Amino acid sequence: MNQDQSIDKGKSPISIDRDELSDDEPKKNQPSSRPQYMTVGSGSTSLHAARFRAMLDSGYGGSTTEDAEQIAAAADMAIQPGLPIQAKSIEQLWYDRHRAALGRSVDRAIHLLRSLQEMNVSWNIYYLPLDGAEADLSGALKSRPYLQRTHSTVLPSSSTIPSATSPPIRRSETSYQENATAESRRMGEKQMESVPRESVPRLLTPQVTPQLAVLNLDLKVGHLHQAELIHTLERSSVATLLDDKIRSAVGHLQSLRGRIEDLSSKVLITGDVNAGKSTFCNALLRRKILPEDQQPCTAIFCEVLHAMENEGVEEVHAVHLEAAYNRRDEQTYDTYAFERLEDIVSDNTKYKQCKVYVGETQGTNQSLLNNGAVQITLIDAPGLNSHTTKTTAVFVRQEEIDVVVFVISASNHFTISAQDFITTAAAEKAYLFMVVNGFDTIKDKERCEKMILSQIRGLSPQTFKESSELVHFVSSHAIPTEDRPHGASGDGSTSGGSSGDDPNDDPKGRGKDVESIRNFKRLEESLRNFILEKRARTKLAPAKHYLLNILNDINVLATVNCEVAQLELDKGIQALEELESQLKSRKEAQNEVHNETENAIDEMYQNVYNHTRSTLTRVITHAGDNSDDPSVLYPGLFGAFRYSEDLKQAMLTQIAASVTSCEEHARGSAVRGVNVIKQLGLLHLGSEYENLTFRPAAMFRRKEDELARQINVPTSLLDFIDWPVFFGGENFSEIDMALKVATAVGGGWIGFNTWMDQAFLAAKLLGNINLRQVVFPSIVVTGLAAITYIVWRIPTVLQRRLSTKVASELAEIDYVHTNATRISGSVRKVLRIPADNIRLSLDRVVKGLGERRDESMRLKAQSRVALTYFGNLVQESVKQKTLVADLDLEAPTQV
Ligand SMILES: Nc1nc2c(ncn2[C@@H]2O[C@H](COP(=O)(O)OP(=O)(O)OP(=O)(O)O)[C@@H](O)[C@H]2O)c(=O)[nH]1
């Protein structure tokens, strides 16, 4: 609301008496002057007092009861009929109150951001839309299309500073994002197919991000935009990016906090090259301190402060390029006298900035730098061009600049750089103060004014709206400085004037000079008002503006994350139920498979063992029954030994063949067993067991049965004779042993001699004569018969004897059991491989399910915590937003 409007409110119980305007200026020339005093009209209830009380009642009042009482008393005083109260005191009280309230809100916002930062560590903040890429995990939302808040707007300050009646946050367009996000969604879905759920980044797409004014992640790499980059980022990377944003927002809030507390104000004077910025500064100071030149001469930022801040010493501190200025640390700057300023400001290779401490030439009432209550710093910026525009914009963006004064050359109007800068600065700062300088050089002033105002309307509508206060057409040259007497215009377009700067002092009443000085003084007044009286707007409004933005961002993130937390909690509960049942059935399957495979293996092992054992036992037992084997023919007495070797060989070959057949049988059993296990694998683990291949030929490659060939079964003479027939007994082993010894010591006939000796002993008993006559022929015949018998029986006896010997040798090395164990063990080994694989696979599945269940439980717990946290955050951010939005920074002027 501008001043004229407030004046129009003449019927208000509280009115401004324009007759009480400052006595510095003629009243009729003070359309923009601020009221110095306020008188109370009817004495009826004051709006101010009501507002104060309402504010106190709201709990958002002063920091102490005493403070509150003091303010309320001041307000009550203001409504006492006929009692003049200094408007500035009231304003100061309002200002302090707002300052304290905003300070508390800043602290609260910092607290909320820090908690958000902590939350972001344990539960990465969601930063992706719930449609599109995330749609597959948000079945619940599929049936309830997610509302995309495409354009939520935080109304900026100034005329748009939200008041109690106009909510600050306006969702101008809420729509179902169907078509607009289709492309992004398609892309997201495509990429999501290949991205595991856990790595889904929590990002908001550009459809949501515009509503984030501060915490928006500015993702851009080359030609790729956020929508494309979004899916390539890990959630943790996004969390880190967001953490950085939150950190810098906290830093910004802290400096805003400091700025709110700070009683000084900084005024940046910027504009096109040679627009007359330095001349304007000098005119404000009434001293020619900063170098003025027709050529561009200011290359570094030049800060003009009151000498009071430098213990009253006037000097220049040129700050080193890499140093952070500290007045108490002379390492950070060089000290110069004012005369050297021209050299310093024109060179930006040695110094980045200079601080100029200036003592005032004007009294405190008129002084701009030190106005009693507030310290003001003027900053003369380098002229804007394509190189410096960005630097200056960055400078402006820094929170310590309260007011931007933009100097335009009346003859050049707005250059491209100027337009760029104003567009950027207008977005950053609520107000721009425009000084159209060198107005003395313009002939058709009215036309110039019109043209410039229409340009301003396009560039900064807010400034245009209050142009009577914020846009000034002046001539800095018209203001006399120490070395420039009154009216000494550079181009001579205006003539000289009186020695003082009061136009009324002009004895000849030179109209143009009078007008110029008056205009300049009006500008000063507006600027002073702007800085001093409207500190709420210049100092507090940026904090309020930023607070509304950041609280809105917190609210948006909290709302989205609340929904996500609810969604994830629901999903978590559902997933947990599914996982529990899967885990149960898998564990059952695990036991079942274990038992079935073990049974199958044991059964197969036992079968093969029994089969091998019985087969080998049978073959070894009947190894000597191959008399009809055509390959082993008895060649007669003289080939008896060779025959015995052939027989032995045939027997061992037969046994070996039986071992091979047992192995073949075992292979078949293994194939059957593997099939049984494969079926179990297919049943419980699915297709991964379809291609299970088993090569039975690979079994029994090492011929361990050759042991049989290596056994030593020597043939002795006794093996040819059927001793039991001769001796009618079976005490064969003793004889065998004795004969073995005899054979070894005296050759094969010793045993026979002993037998003959016994025959002769019998004959002796019968008598010599008879014996000689009867027995001898009998003996000879019997002997011959025996010999014939023995020779005849050799093949049969040898087979049996050798078979027995082989069997006993094999029994000695436990051949049957060894081979049965080896073959069946081999089968077991072969079967154990797929069985173990199945078991391991099932173990893995069970373990995986267990881990997923644990993870789901963790996520569920986290989601529950997040849900509670974000739910509270939504409420708290709304509460804080309302409190901040309800702060009416302009209250005292709306009387
Ligand atoms: N006629 C006239 N000349 C002016 C006025 N203000 C400045 N000048 C002249 O314009 C020229 C440039 O003035 P400066 O103050 O150096 O301009 P600047 O914007 O500070 O220049 P840079 O910092 O180098 O960009 C000087 O010759 C001044 O004398 C004015 O109001 N009227």
The ligand as a Tripos MOL2 file, in Angstrom:
@<TRIPOS>MOLECULE
LIG
   32    34     1     0     0
SMALL
NO_CHARGES

@<TRIPOS>ATOM
      1 N1         25.6830   15.9310  -16.7200 N.pl3     1 LIG1
      2 C1         25.8140   15.0190  -15.8300 C.ar      1 LIG1
      3 N2         26.8890   14.2460  -15.8160 N.ar      1 LIG1
      4 C2         27.0030   13.3000  -14.8580 C.ar      1 LIG1
      5 C3         26.0230   13.1320  -13.9040 C.ar      1 LIG1
      6 N3         26.4240   12.1050  -13.0860 N.ar      1 LIG1
      7 C4         27.6190   11.6870  -13.5320 C.ar      1 LIG1
      8 N4         27.9730   12.4010  -14.5970 N.ar      1 LIG1
      9 C5         29.1900   12.2330  -15.3500 C.3       1 LIG1
     10 O1         29.1980   10.9710  -15.9220 O.3       1 LIG1
     11 C6         30.5270   10.4280  -15.9630 C.3       1 LIG1
     12 C7         30.5590    9.0840  -15.2980 C.3       1 LIG1
     13 O2         30.3080    9.2500  -13.9650 O.3       1 LIG1
     14 P1         30.7720    8.1600  -12.8920 P.3       1 LIG1
     15 O3         30.1860    8.5410  -11.6110 O.co2     1 LIG1
     16 O4         32.2400    7.9320  -12.9500 O.co2     1 LIG1
     17 O5         30.0430    6.9460  -13.4770 O.3       1 LIG1
     18 P2         30.0840    5.4760  -12.8950 P.3       1 LIG1
     19 O6         28.7940    4.8580  -13.1790 O.co2     1 LIG1
     20 O7         30.5160    5.4720  -11.4990 O.co2     1 LIG1
     21 O8         31.1930    4.8250  -13.7860 O.3       1 LIG1
     22 P3         31.8090    3.3650  -13.6200 P.3       1 LIG1
     23 O9         31.8460    3.0790  -12.1500 O.co2     1 LIG1
     24 O10        33.1260    3.4140  -14.1960 O.co2     1 LIG1
     25 O11        30.8880    2.4470  -14.3340 O.co2     1 LIG1
     26 C8         31.3770   11.4290  -15.2360 C.3       1 LIG1
     27 O12        32.0270   12.2300  -16.1530 O.3       1 LIG1
     28 C9         30.4120   12.2660  -14.4460 C.3       1 LIG1
     29 O13        30.8630   13.5810  -14.2940 O.3       1 LIG1
     30 C10        24.8800   13.9560  -13.9450 C.ar      1 LIG1
     31 O14        23.9550   13.8760  -13.1760 O.2       1 LIG1
     32 N5         24.8280   14.8890  -14.9360 N.ar      1 LIG1
@<TRIPOS>BOND
     1     1     2 1
     2     2     3 ar
     3     2    32 ar
     4     3     4 ar
     5     4     5 ar
     6     4     8 ar
     7     5     6 ar
     8     5    30 ar
     9     6     7 ar
    10     7     8 ar
    11     8     9 1
    12     9    10 1
    13     9    28 1
    14    10    11 1
    15    11    12 1
    16    11    26 1
    17    12    13 1
    18    13    14 1
    19    14    15 2
    20    14    16 1
    21    14    17 1
    22    17    18 1
    23    18    19 2
    24    18    20 1
    25    18    21 1
    26    21    22 1
    27    22    23 2
    28    22    24 1
    29    22    25 1
    30    26    27 1
    31    26    28 1
    32    28    29 1
    33    30    31 2
    34    30    32 ar
@<TRIPOS>SUBSTRUCTURE
     1 LIG1         1 GROUP 0 **** ****
